Amino acid sequence: MLDKTKQGWWKKATAYQIYPKSFQDTTGKGTGDLQGIISRLDYLEKLGIDVIWLSPVCASPQVDNGYDISDYRAIDPMYGTLDDMKELIAKAKERGIGIMLDLVLNHSSDQHNWFKEALKSRDNPYHDYYVWREGTPESYPNDMKSVFGGPAWTYVPHLGQYYFHQFAPQQPDLHWDNPTLRRELYDMILWWMDLGVEGFRLDVIDQIAKEPDLHITGNGPKLHSFLRELSAETFQKGCLVTVGEAWGATPERAQLYSAPDGSELSMVFQFEHMCLDLEPGKSKWEIRPLPLVELKKNFEKWQHALHNCGFGSLFLNNHDLPRILSRWGDPQNYPAESAKLLAIMLHGMEGMPYIYQGEELGMTNIRLPIEAYKDLEILNMYKERKAAGIPEEQIMESIYQRGRDNARTPMQWDSSPQAGFTTGTPWLPVNPNYTEINAENRLADPNSVFYTYATLIRLRKQYEVFVKGDFTLLEKDHPHLFVYQRHYQHENLLVVCNFGGTATEWSLPPYWHGATCLVQNYQDTPVNGLRPWEARIYFKNEVN
Ligand code: GLC
C-alpha cells in the first residue's frame, strides 16, 4: 500500500475510472449504484489500483449523466445515499484505495437551487453566480456554439437576458469572477475532504475563466490565478491527488498546472495524443488512420516537457472516448495481443496511468440502432446531420467509431444474462460479446489482459525508473515499431512494441542481452524478430 500521508504519493499510483451508471447494479433498476461498487472492491484490489476516479454521483437530473449537478453535497438517489458513499470511502480505504471525486465546477445543473434563484430576478443574490448578457429573442449576444450543438446562449424572456452554457442548456456556466460563488465552491470541496475523499478530477477545468465577449472559453486570462486560489483554499490543506480535464493544454500550460510546488493541481488530462487519428481541423466525428510516427513523437514531446518540471497523466480511454481496443488495436484478429500492447506501451511511461472500467478486460465498441443510444451528444449530432442531408449510413458509421456510448455500455462481469451487471433491464444494452469478454473469464486465465494490467500496476511501485526515469525515443521514424528507453540511476528500461498485425524484423540491441523481461504479451521471448502486436518491457540493473 502506498503511504498517502506523503506529498506526491500519487506518482507511484494507478487510477481506475468508474462510470457508476454502468458498473454494477444491486437493485435491479438497470443502473449501477454505490453498493455495487462496494461489492466489487475485492476485484479492484486484485487488480492493484490505488485510486478510483468516480464519475459524478452527486444529485443530478442526469441530462448529461451526472455532469449536470443539482446538489454538490447530496448523492443522487439513483446511486444510493450519503451513508453509502461514506461506506464506500471507508471500505475502499481499508484496501488502500482512495476515492477521487469527479467535480463539475464549470457549470451546474439548471435544477440547482442557485440557478432557480438566479432565474427569479436580476437582483437576486444568486443571479451573479451565472453568466448573463442582454439580448432580445431575435438577437443572440454572439454566435458562440455549445459543444453539444446549438447556440451557447439561452434566452430567459422574463429577465430579458441570455445565460451562457458551453454544454447543454440544462448546464448553465458558473461565473467564476464572483468571489461569493468561488467561496461557496471551496467550502463544498472542504466538506468532501472532511468526508475522506483522497482526490478530485476537475471536469473541463480549463473552461472556468471564460470570456464569452471575446469568444474565449478555454484558457481564459484568469485561469491560472483562479486555480492557484482554488488550490490554496482547498487541496493544499490535505495530501490529495488532483487532475484537471484540459483539452487544450499545451506543454507550457501543463507545466503551470502541475508545477512541482503544488500551487495548482497534481496533473492534467491533455488530449493531443487522442486527437491524432482525427481529421485536422474537422469535428470529432471525422477520423483518419492513426499516424504512428506522429503518435510516438507526441508522447516524446510530452514525456520530455513534464519530466522534472511537472507531471502528466497516462490514458487511452475514458467515458467520452471510444474503446481503445476497437480504435487502435485489432479486436478481430489479435484481441489479447493488441490490448496488452496498448497497456504496455502506455504504462512504461512517466505519469499517472488511468484505466477505464473494462479496459482491463479488453472491452470493445458497440453498434446499436439509433433508438438505443442515450448520449445527448450522439442524439444531437444525429439530428443535425440528418437535417443536413448526410446519408444515414455515414452518420451511423461515425457513431460506431466515435460515439461516447461505446465506452458506457455495462461492465461485463460474467456470462450470465446481462453480463452480471443487473438482474433488470440495463439502461444501455450490454455488448453481446460479453459471453466471451468478461471478468470471470479473464480472472480464470493467468495469461489474460487483466493480469498484464495487474503486473504493470505492480511494476510501477516496484521500480523507481517507471516513476522517475527519463525517456528516449528510439526508432523514431519506423512505421510499426514504438520503442523507448528509460533510465534512472542504476535502473534501465526498454519498452518494445510492434504496433500492428505484421511481423517485423528487429533484434535486441547487444546492451540488453541478458536483461530481464518484466512483462510481455507472448509466452516466450525470442531475441530476434517481433510477432504481430508483440510488446515487451526489459529491465537491466546497471549504472551506465
Ligand atoms: C467533460 C465530461 C463530459 C461532459 C462534459 C460536460 O468533458 O468528461 O462527459 O459531458 O464535461 O460536463
Residues whose N, C-alpha, C, O or C-beta is under 5 A from the ligand:
A	BS01	GLC	D64 Y67 F167 D203 V204 D320
